[in-house]
Amino acid sequence: MKQTVLITGASSGIGRATAQALAQKNFRLILCGRRMERLEALQSELEGITEVHCLSFDVRDREAVEAAFSSLPEGFKQIDVLINNAGNAHGLDPIQAGNYEDWDAMLDINVKGLLYVSKEVIPQFIERKKGHILNIGSTAGKEVYPNGNVYCASKHAVDALNQGMRIDLNKHNIRVGAIHPGLVETEFSEVRFKGDTERAAKVYQGYRPLQAADIADIIAFVLSRPYHVNIADLMVMSTDQASSTIVNKSN
C-alpha cells in the first residue's frame, strides 16, 4: 500500500530533494512551504510520477498550521510519515549583538514550528499505532560554534525534542528519528546572510560540501528500513568537514 509522506520546507534545498527522491520510491507526497509558486512547480515536476498535494503555510503560525491540515482532501488525510524539515538560520552575530527578530525567527520556526506540525500528525499515529517522524536537525544541535548561539540552541532543542518524542511515543509503536547534517550547499547561508550571495557562496568554497540530494538519499534509506528498525539519531558530514569549525580546504 502506498504511503503518504508530509514534508515541511519542501520548496527548496533538502525538502525539495527529498520530495524528488521519494517520488521515485512511489510515496504519495504532501509538500508544505511558504512559497506556493515553488511548491506548484515541484508538483508539476512530480505529479506524473506520484500523487502530490501542496499546502502553503508558515509553520510558526499555529492557526495557519491547523487550517492547512484541516483542508487536506480525503486521499491525503492519512499521513504515514512526517518529515520535519522546515528550519532556518538568521545572522551570525555574537550573543551581545544579536537581533531580536532573528532570534524570534529561529526559535519560532525551528522549535515551535516543529511542535505545531507534529501535534497535528501525532494523534493519528497514536490511533493507528504506527507512524514515522523524521526530524531534520543539524550538527549545530550536537555542538556549539562561535556566533552560533541562538541557532545552535534551537537545534539543540530539536535534538532534545527528537529524544523526548521517541520516549513518549515508544509505547504507541511510533518510529522517531533525526538526521543531523553538517554543511549542505543550499539556500541556507543565503538566508543566514540575508541575501548576501557573495558571502554565502564563500561558505562552500575550497572543499566539497554535502548536497541536498545526499541527505535525500539517506532519508529514503531510513524510510525503507523494516518497521522494527528505527534509525534514531544520525550525524552526516562531508568528508572534508570534521566539525562546525574544522573544514579541510586544502584538497
C-alpha positions in Angstrom: 0.0 0.0 0.0 1.4 3.4 -1.0 2.4 5.5 2.0 1.8 9.3 2.3 4.7 11.5 3.4 4.4 15.1 4.6 7.5 17.2 4.1 7.8 20.7 5.6 10.2 23.1 4.0 9.6 21.4 0.6 10.1 24.4 -1.6 13.9 24.3 -1.7 17.0 22.5 -0.5 16.8 19.3 1.4 13.0 19.3 1.4 12.8 19.7 -2.4 15.4 17.0 -3.0 13.6 14.7 -0.6 10.4 15.1 -2.4 12.1 14.2 -5.7 13.8 11.2 -4.2 10.6 9.8 -2.5 8.5 10.3 -5.6 10.8 7.8 -7.3 10.2 5.4 -4.4 6.4 5.6 -5.0 5.5 7.6 -1.9 2.4 9.9 -2.1 3.6 13.4 -1.2 2.2 16.4 0.8 4.5 19.3 0.0 4.5 22.1 2.6 6.1 25.5 2.5 5.5 29.3 2.4 6.3 29.8 -1.3 3.3 28.3 -3.2 4.7 29.1 -6.6 7.7 26.9 -5.9 5.6 24.1 -4.4 3.4 24.1 -7.5 6.4 24.0 -9.8 7.6 21.0 -7.9 4.2 19.4 -8.0 4.1 19.8 -11.8 7.5 18.1 -12.0 6.4 15.1 -9.8 2.7 14.6 -10.4 3.4 12.4 -13.4 5.3 10.0 -11.1 3.1 10.1 -8.0 0.1 11.9 -6.3 1.1 15.3 -4.9 -0.8 17.8 -2.8 0.6 21.2 -1.8 -0.1 23.1 1.5 1.2 26.7 1.7 1.6 28.0 5.3 4.1 29.3 7.8 5.0 26.7 10.4 5.3 29.3 13.1 1.7 30.4 12.7 -0.3 27.8 14.8 -3.7 28.8 13.4 -2.4 28.6 9.8 -0.9 25.1 10.5 -4.3 23.9 11.9 -6.2 25.4 9.0 -3.8 23.8 6.5 -4.2 20.3 8.0 -8.0 20.7 8.1 -8.0 21.5 4.4 -6.4 18.2 3.4 -8.5 16.3 0.8 -9.7 12.8 1.7 -7.0 11.0 -0.2 -4.2 12.8 1.7 -5.7 12.9 5.3 -3.9 9.7 6.4 -0.3 10.5 6.9 2.2 7.7 7.3 5.5 9.7 7.6 6.2 13.2 8.8 9.5 14.8 7.8 10.1 17.9 10.0 12.5 19.7 7.6 11.5 23.4 7.8 14.2 25.4 9.5 16.4 28.5 9.2 19.4 30.4 10.5 19.3 34.2 10.7 22.5 36.1 11.3 25.9 35.1 12.6 26.4 37.6 15.5 27.9 37.2 18.9 25.2 37.0 21.6 25.6 40.6 22.7 24.9 41.9 19.2 22.0 39.5 18.4 18.9 40.8 16.7 15.5 40.1 18.4 13.8 39.4 15.1 16.5 36.9 14.1 16.1 35.2 17.5 12.3 35.0 17.2 12.5 33.6 13.6 14.9 30.8 14.6 13.1 29.8 17.7 9.6 30.1 16.2 10.4 28.1 13.0 13.0 25.6 14.3 11.3 24.7 17.6 7.7 25.9 17.8 7.0 25.2 14.1 8.2 21.6 14.5 6.0 21.2 17.5 2.9 22.7 15.8 3.2 20.4 12.8 4.0 17.3 14.9 0.9 18.0 17.1 -1.3 17.8 14.0 0.0 14.4 13.0 0.8 12.5 16.1 -2.8 11.8 17.2 -3.5 9.8 14.0 -0.2 7.9 14.5 -1.3 7.0 18.1 -4.7 5.9 16.9 -3.3 3.6 14.3 -0.3 2.6 16.5 2.0 3.2 13.6 3.8 6.1 12.0 7.3 7.6 11.4 8.5 11.0 12.5 11.9 12.1 11.0 13.3 15.3 12.4 15.9 17.1 10.3 18.3 18.7 12.8 21.9 19.9 12.4 25.4 19.2 13.7 24.7 22.6 15.4 22.5 20.6 17.7 25.4 18.5 18.8 28.0 21.2 19.3 28.2 25.0 19.6 30.4 27.2 17.5 31.4 30.9 17.7 28.4 33.3 16.9 26.1 30.3 16.5 24.5 30.9 19.9 20.7 31.0 19.3 20.8 28.9 16.1 22.7 26.2 18.0 20.3 26.5 20.9 17.3 26.0 18.5 18.9 22.9 17.0 19.9 21.5 20.5 16.2 21.9 21.2 15.4 19.8 18.1 17.8 17.1 19.3 16.1 17.1 22.7 12.6 17.0 21.2 13.6 14.1 19.0 14.7 12.2 22.0 11.6 13.2 24.0 9.3 12.2 21.2 10.9 8.8 20.9 10.5 8.2 24.6 6.9 9.4 24.9 5.7 7.7 21.7 7.5 4.4 22.3 4.5 2.7 23.8 2.5 3.6 20.8 4.8 1.8 18.3 5.8 5.0 16.5 9.2 5.4 15.0 11.0 8.6 15.8 14.5 9.6 14.5 16.6 12.5 13.4 19.2 13.3 10.8 21.7 16.0 11.7 23.5 17.3 8.5 26.7 19.3 8.6 27.4 21.8 5.8 25.0 21.3 2.9 25.2 23.6 -0.2 21.6 25.0 -0.3 20.0 28.4 0.3 20.8 28.1 4.0 23.7 30.5 4.0 22.0 33.0 1.7 19.1 33.1 4.2 21.5 33.4 7.1 23.3 36.3 5.5 20.1 37.9 4.4 20.5 37.8 0.6 24.3 38.4 0.5 25.0 35.8 -2.1 28.7 36.6 -2.3 29.2 36.0 1.4 27.0 32.9 1.2 29.0 31.4 -1.7 32.2 31.6 0.3 30.9 29.2 2.9 31.0 26.4 0.3 34.3 27.3 -1.4 37.5 25.4 -1.2 36.1 21.9 -0.3 33.3 19.6 -1.4 30.2 20.2 0.7 27.2 17.9 1.0 24.4 18.4 -1.5 20.7 18.3 -0.7 20.4 15.1 -2.8 22.9 13.4 -0.4 20.6 13.9 2.5 17.6 13.0 0.5 19.2 9.6 -0.4 19.8 9.0 3.3 16.2 9.9 4.2 14.9 7.5 1.5 17.2 4.8 3.1 15.9 5.5 6.6 12.3 5.2 5.4 13.0 2.0 3.6 14.0 0.0 6.7 11.8 -2.7 8.0 9.4 -1.3 10.6 11.2 -2.9 13.6 14.3 -0.9 12.6 14.4 2.7 13.7 17.4 4.8 12.8 17.1 7.1 15.9 19.9 9.6 15.5 22.3 10.1 12.6 25.0 12.7 12.0 26.2 13.3 8.4 29.1 15.5 7.3 31.1 15.7 4.2 34.5 14.0 4.2 36.1 17.5 4.3 34.3 18.5 7.5 35.4 17.3 10.9 33.3 19.8 13.0 31.4 23.0 12.6 34.7 24.9 12.7 37.2 22.4 11.2 36.9 22.1 7.4 39.7 20.9 5.2 40.0 23.3 2.3 43.4 22.1 1.2 42.3 19.4 -1.3 
